[in-house]
């Protein structure tokens, strides 16, 4: 039997999956690494911590799986997006990596908007947000000029790990799309953007497809991990692109709903000219010459966790949600907006906060719990609604994460989204997508779609219920009014927070 390895480089840990030709996970290993928050809003990691953790995870896979290293044909990667790794002329990091969730770059985002104007959205297809890579580069140049002077090239997190494993410098299109320096539709570094900020083309690594072969393991890495020097290494992709691949989101009409701490609605797109006016993210897919659009709810699963922790800390989630299925759509006229930490899509607003609207003396805890679940789903439906208004077909939604663990919530998603909702048998997320890129790159399948047919297994399906759909259409219209009605109130309350 032949195997591939998918490596998912996350924010808190790296996870490696050993996968066979049937798509079965034969073994897995993970290692964590620290985060550094030197100042409020800062979030950094040491790039070499990722490398050491990855090598340890690979060593565990090779030693514990009981298979011959020669049976492992390929390795590929999924990685946390946007993080900045600056390398000097010797290929060493000049400072810690600045991560996607670092918020120090508001000043640089405004500079990008002033400098590029309309070119920003026409070229990069995304607004200037603090998490993206270009604002981080400009911050380092402004506030750490000595470090920037040493920097000759930038990479993203997984690309640095791959560089240390192979000695080769590359970046795939799906991750490059999150830098604000890529011409997303043209699939090349934008000379307009680079010249606007006096960055040389040599500052950017060579671009490659996600399934592209970029090298083999360096001898010292092979020795450290127990793998063969002949093991092929493929570029990999951004975590959201790999999550889409690992969920089979590879054709028009298919959409992913992922509810973790935050929530993501991601939909496949093959039309590079489709314009969402920066209201949602538009990135290159891990599938060649394809794209995806994505909306984000900042406090998705976090909203439900907060509610449980606050009002039922000693109960299990099953106990806590008991009775929610008995409550009719609309939670008895109770509405919740999940703006606990601000919002991203469609309102990029760090000041807005959550609301319960319509609280009645007849409401019980189960009404509040259902309202929270509905409010999270309404927020995600804002993205679905924008996709459809832009002409996209959204008829099948693959649901993963916490929202896929509860049948009541899965049915609620089908009713609010007005689409068939499908759960997965064995949810492995971006790590499986990375393994699929290695499998496709190794020639196991003629296409990623053929790989998905073998690797991605659907479980239960939930069809929208006409009466519930009708009710939710009306309630969603009310939900969409709450942001505008409460924005000024939250701005007035902001000075009193945390006091």
N, C-alpha and C positions, 0 to 999 in steps of 0.2 A: 504493500500500500504506500502511496505517496502522500505527502503532507505539505501544507503551507502554514506560515505563521502570520497572523495579523496582530500588529502592535498598536494599541490605542494609548497615545500620550495625553493624559488628562491633566487637569489643574492640580489635583491632589495625589494622583498615583498613575503609574503606567501599568497597563494590563496586556498580557500577551496570550493569544489563543492559538493552539495547535489544532488545525482543522484538516480532516481527510477529504477524499474526493467525493464523498457523499454529503459533505457539508456538516458532518458530525464533529463536535468539539471533543477532541481526544484528551486534551489536557489544557490547563490554564495556570497562569502565575501572575502575581502582581507585586509591586513594590511602591511604597509611598515616598514622598519627599517633602521638605518643608516649604512653606510660603513665608515671605518676609514683608511686613507692613511697617516700614521705617517711619512713615508719616501717614496721617489721615488721607485716605484716598489712594495711597500707593499700594501696589501689589507686584512683587518681584519674586523671581526664583533664580537659582544658580544653574546655568545650562548644563554644567558637568554633572550635577545631581541627576538630571534626566538620563544622561548617558550611563552612569554607574547603575542606576536603578534598572534600566533597560537590559544591560548586560547581565545583571543578576537574575532578572526574570527569564531571559533566554537560557541562562545556565540551568535554572531550575527546570524549565521545560525539557531541555535536552537530557538532563540526568534522570528525571522522574518518569518520563513517558515510556521508557523501556524500548524505544525504537532506535534504529540505526540512524546516525546523523545524516548519512547519505540519502535517506528517504525524504528529508526535508528539502524540497526543491526551491522554495522562494519565500521571501519575507516582504511585507509591505506595511504601510503606516497610516494611521489616522492621528491627527494632532489638533490640540487646542489652537484656535485661530488667532491671528492678529499680533501675537507676542513678538516683541522686537529683540533679536539677538544681533549685536554688532560685532563683527570680526575685524581683527587687525590684519596686517599683511602676512602674518604667519598662520592665520586661521584660528587665532585664539580670541575668546570673548574679551572685549575691553571693559565690560561692566556686567552686572546682573541683567537678566532678561526682564523687560517690562511687559506685564501680562495684559490679556484682553480685558480684565476687570479692573484695570488701573484707570483712575478718573482724573489724573492731574493735568490733562491736556486741553481743557476747555479753551484757553487762550489761543492755542495753536489751531484748534478747529475753526475758530472765527477767522484767523489769518488765512486758512485754506479757502474758506468761503469768499473772503474779500479778494483774494488773489485770482482764483479760478472762475468765480462767478458761475455763469451757466455751463461752463465747460465741466464743472465738477460732476454733475449728473449725466451729462451727455457722454462723457468718457468713462467715468468710473462706475456709473449707474447706482451710486450709493451716496447718502449724505455724509458729511464729516462728523463722525461721532468719536467720543473720547477713546473708545476701545480699539479703533483702527490703528494701523501701523505708521502711516505717514505722520500723524500728529506727534507720535512718540519720537520719531526721528528729529522732527523740528524742535521738540522740547530738549532733547539731549544737546543738539547744536546750540541752543540758546543758553542753557543753564549748566552744561558740562562741556565746554568747548575743548578742553584737553582730551577728554574721552572721544569726542567726535573727531578730533584731528587724527586720532589713531585709527579710526574706523575706515575700512576700505570696502566693506561689503556687508549687506544685511541678510539675515535668514529668518525664517519662522521656526518655532520650536521643533517640530518633527524633522524639519530639514537639517537642523543642526545635529540631531541625533543620527540621522542617516549619513550625514557627512562624516561623523566620527566613526561610523561602522564601515564606511566604504572609501573615504578619502575623496569623494566626489561632491561637487557643489551644484545643486539644482533646486528648483522650486516648481511645484505643479500649478496648473492654472486655477484649480478650485481654491487653494490657499492664497495664491497671489491676488485673487479677486478681492480679498479682504484687506488689502494694503492701502487702497486709494491711490495706487500708482499704476494699475493695470488698465489698459483699454480692454474692457471686459468683452465687448462684442468682437473687437479685432484680434484678441488673444495675443497681445504684445505689450511690453512696457511702454507706457505713454511718454513719448519725448516731450510733449506739451507740458505734462505735469512735472516731469523731472527738470526741465529747463526753467519752469516757473519758480522752482525752489533751489536752483543751482546745484542739482544733484547729477553727477555724471552717470551715463548708462552703465559704466563698470561697477557702480554701486549695487546693481541688481544681479542676482544669479540667473543662469540660463534656465529657460522655461521648458517644461516637459509634461507630457500627458501623465495622468495619474497611474495608468497601467504601464508606463514606460520603464524599460530596464535601464537602471542607472549605474549598475556595477555589481560586484560581488564582495564578500566579506574580506576585510583586511586580514592578513595572517594572524596578527596578534589578537584580533577580535574573535576569529575562529577558535584560536587556542583558549581564550578566556571563556567562551560560551560553550565549547564542546561541539560546535557546528562545523560543517565543512567549509573550506575556503571557496568551494564552487557554488555555494548557496547564492542564488540570484536575488538581487535586491531591487524592488520596484518603488517608484516614487511615492505612491500613496496620495492621500487627499486630506482636505479639511475635515474636522470632525462631523460637521453637519452634512457634508457631501457623502462621507463614508457611512453615516447613519442612514442616509437615504438609500444608498446602495445596499446596505445590510438589511433594509426593510423592503427592498424590491421596488423602490420608487424610480422606475427607469423608463416610463412612457407617459404620454399625455393623458390627463385625467386622474392620475394617481397622486395622492397627497399624503403627507405624513403628519400625524399629530403626536407630539412627544411632550408628555407632562412629567417634568421632574420638578426641581425647585423652581426653575423658570419653565416656561412653556414655549414650544415652537410649532408653527404651522409652516410646512415646507411643501411646495408643489413643483412637480417637474415642468420644465418649459423648454420647447425646442425652437421658439421664435426669438432670435436675438434682438429684434427690433421692438419687442413689446415694451411699452413705457408705463411704469408705475409711479413716475414723478418723485421717486425717492421715498415714497410712503412705506414701502417694504424693501427689504434687501434683494438685490438681483446679483447672483453669483454664478460663475462657471461651475458646472457639475463635475463629479469625478468620472462621469461617462463622457467620452470624447465628443466635442462639438454640441454638447447639450448644456442646459442652464437650469437653475432653480430659483424660485422666488420664495422669500421667507419672512414671516412676521414673528415677533417675539412678545410674549407676556412675561414681564419681569417676575411677578409673584404668582405663579400658577400653583403647583403643589405646595409651595410655601404658604399660600393663603389658608389651605386646609390644615396644614401642620400647625400653623399659628393658632387657628381656631380651636383645634383639639388640645394643644398644649395649654391654652389659656382657660378653657372651660371643662376639659375632661382629661387632665394629664395622666391619670392612673388607668385609663381604659385603653383597650386595644382599638385599632381602627375599625375592626369588625363590630365591636360593641358600640363604638362611637357612632357609626353610620347605620345602626339598626333602626329600622322604621323609615329611613329616607325614601325607600322605594314605594311606601304607602302614600307619600305626599304627591299631590298632582303637580304637573308642570306649572311653574310660576310661584311655587312655594307659598301659596296662600297670599299672594300679593306682596311678597317680600323680595327685595332686589339687593344684590351685593355687587359692588365694583371692586376688583382685586388690585387696588392701587396702593398696597401696603408700603411699597418702597419706590413709588413713582410708577411710570409706565413707559414702554418703548413703542409699541405699535397699536394704533396709528398715532398715538400722542406721545411724542418724545418729550416727556415732562418729568423732571426730577422732583417737583414740588407737590404735584397732585397726590392725594391720599385716598384711602378706601372709604366707602360709605355703605351703610345699610339704609335702604330707603323703603318706607312703607311698614315700619314695625307696628304691630298690632298686639293688643292684650291677649288675643287668642293664639298667638304664635308660640310654639314649643321649640325645644332645642332642635328637633328633627327638621323643622322648617328653616331654621338658621343654617343648619348643615347643608340642606339641599340648596338653599340660596347661594351659599359659598361655591358649591360645585357648579351650579348653573352660571354664576358670575364669572368663574374661571373660563368656562366653555364659551360664554358670550364674548369675552375678551379675545379668545382665539378665533371666534367666528368673525370678528372685525376683519381679520386677515383674509379669511375665506370669502367674505363679502366683497372685499377689494379685488381679490383675484377674479371673481365672477364678473364684476363690473368692468374689468379690463378685458373681458372676453375669454377668460380661461374656463375650461371644463373641470369641475370638481365633482366627481360622482362616486369615487371610492377613496376612503381615507383609512390608512393603516395606523392604528393607535398603539403606541408603546408607552412605557414608563408607568408611573403611578396611576394615571387615568385608565390604564388598560387592565388594572387588577380588580376592578369592581364592575360586575355586570350592569348594575343600575347606572353607573357613570358611562359605560360604553353605549347603552341604549340612549341615554341623555345626549351624548355626542351625536349619534345618528339623527336624533330628532332636531337638535339645534342646528347642526350642519346641513340637514336635509340631504344626507348622502349615506350610502352603505358604509358601515364602519367594520373593519376587520382587525382582529387580534392575531398575534403571532404565537406559534407553538413554543418556540424556544428563542426568546429575545436576547440577542447578544450585542445589538447596537453597532457603533462605529468599528469595533474590533473585528466583527464579522465582515463588515464592508471592506476593511483593509485586507483581510484574508481573501475575499473575493477578487480584489484587484490583483493579488499575487497569483491566484488560481488562473484568472484570465490571462495575465501577463505570461504565465508559464505555459500557456497553450492548452490548458485542460478543457477549455470551452471556446467556441467560436465567437461568443459575445458575452457581455455582462448579463444580458437578459437570459441567456441559456444557463449561465451560472446561477442566477437568481431562481430559475425554475427548479434547480436541484437543491440549493442551499436555504432558500427562504420558504418556510412552511406556514401557511395560514391556519388559524384555528377557527374560533366561532365568528359568525357574521351577524351583524345587527342592522336590520332594515328600518328606515324611518317610518314612524307611525303617523298616518295622516292627521289625526286629531291633535296629537302632540305637536307636530310640525306647525299646524295652523296657529296653535296657542303661542308657540315660541316666536313665530314671526312677529306677532304683535308685541310680545314682551321685549324682544330684541330692539324694536324701535324705541321703546321707552329707555332701555339700557343705554342706547346711543346718545340720549339727551343728558345723561347724568354728568358726564365729564364737563360739558360747557356750563351746566348749572352750578357745579361745585368748584370750579377752578378758582374763581375769585375768593371764595370762602376759604379754600385751603391756602391761598397766598397770604390772606390776612392772619391765618392761624400759624403759619410757618415760624414766626419769631418765638412762639411759645412752646415749640416742641423741645423735648429733652430737657425741660426745666423742672 
